[in-house]
């Protein structure tokens, strides 16, 4: 689960990390109240969306008066910000954060994340803050400092010392940086975060260290023990179809194509997308109904895909395994009847009671094409959608 | 003599009395697995599915001589269940549970270091030696005894693979579902090592996915072999769009090696026969066996 920058900063502050003073606004008059309360010569107005690179897209404005702050916030509300991380449709701005400007002397980068294959936690620091870290890694890989911790091992003071020396920090600043690293790690560990990225991490002219921007993500599987984090979820940031899917415990991701897919298992879902692409089609979604594909969940998933106006045809690919194909077929037929099936539907069922399942599909009187193989299924749906277009 | 599950394997189920544990243990017994008991705290000295239930794994081991376990407990208790099985000295622990917090599994990894127990999973379909026994959630009937070792991150794709190799008359020595989680007990290299040493395994199929780099490490491992066994592979996710990322750091951790194309290329250069589609994996294996 992702949270907003201002929420991440509130968490950092709780862990003793310096962040600029600020507050959130949902409407223009609230922005005015916040700016008046801050009463700073320089303030920063920042659109809150769950994606980075907001600056270039107009989501971050430096202002020098309450009036300017109000105008900047007013412009941002309702705006669709398109950044390299949002996709072409952009993200709508519902919340604007206003904070005090910071007297920045230098910008660093600091990040704690779960390293995929090391199986432990990875800590990354760089003197090249304020830039995209991917770019730094590509152009000047020697400027990426990294510590791969063994599984279950926590960041130790000696790690922080080494990083502070390697960053070229001295005296009070080095001490402040080490304290920050240990505190960020503590937050990461305590809260079951999967990513805490501070970029830039500012060195001020007074020698302080301040987190200027922060992204945080959390382990969905651990939210049950962090109710306070779970409350930070912002449903407005999630696609409405994805929200509906989550309500039915379906693993759904909206994509840009026109063939709706319903598959069980993430691996089979991906392999089905691959084979659709090989036949020249484009999937409209990824949908994994997962292990317990009950008739009710199959029906809910089918209706969800069917309701997507981008979907011009549907392919169902279920390897029943422990599930009985006849009950899957029954769920499908009743959902198809309910929606009045006006789009091509190809179904490939495999597994227990498969013959009975196919018989139910064929005997339904609905225009359902029941096929035996995955390749045949992909080819049929791609052609059907092409013909309908 | 296959790997992991052999006729000497005596299996207990942790979480036997729960709905998942009950259903899949019933299936395992029907399949002929040597199930000797189950563990559910507070339900010791009772019986379930005609199997004795114990309060602790240690007691189950002492009374039944069990050497393997299937973990079917809810995610919040799964790490503890795995560690209990490790402490009890089991040879094999197969954890089916999906949704265990990453931090818990990192702790499990550390605690298991230097211990003799092999963990398969979590979030996996389990392990089956066709005709001998199974610990997991896979449908037994698509498998048949034979000579192909299968290693898969995905459960459903391992069923597809089993069905294809069964239909081609190759069969499987053992199928290992290694699972799809960030932190897991057994990776491709571990499983390849097992099959390489197994005289009953003539060829190996690897089913990988986008994300992570365990397939790349597997390719390097295959390249280093002195005694060869033919390997065929499929990598799912070539058509998956890169997911929306919150931060940038994920991409630099593995430096571009997480894509399907990078993995396929690494495997090809190690002499692995790569199937472009899952429907071709059985034939790819058959062709690789011909050399």
Interface residues (C-beta under 8 A of the other chain):
Chain A: X2 X50 X51 X52 X85 X86 X87 X111 X113 X114 X115 X116 X117 X119 X120 X121 X122 X124 X132 X133 X134 X137 X144 X150 X151 X152 X153 X189 X192 X194 X195 X197 X215 X216 X217 X219 X221 X222 X224 X225 X253 X255 X256 X263 X264 X265 X266 X267 X268 X270 X271 X273 X274 X275 X276 X277 X278 X283 X286 X291 X319 X320 X321 X322 X350 X351 X352 X373 X374 X375
Chain B: X23 X24 X27 X75 X76 X98 X99 X100 X101 X102 X103 X104 X106 X107 X108 X109 X110 X111 X113 X137 X138 X139 X141 X152 X153 X154 X155 X156 X157 X159 X160 X163 X180 X182 X183 X207 X209 X210 X211 X212 X213 X214 X217 X234 X236 X237 X238 X239 X240 X241 X243 X244 X245 X246 X247 X248 X249 X250 X251 X252 X253 X254 X255 X258 X260 X276 X277 X278 X279
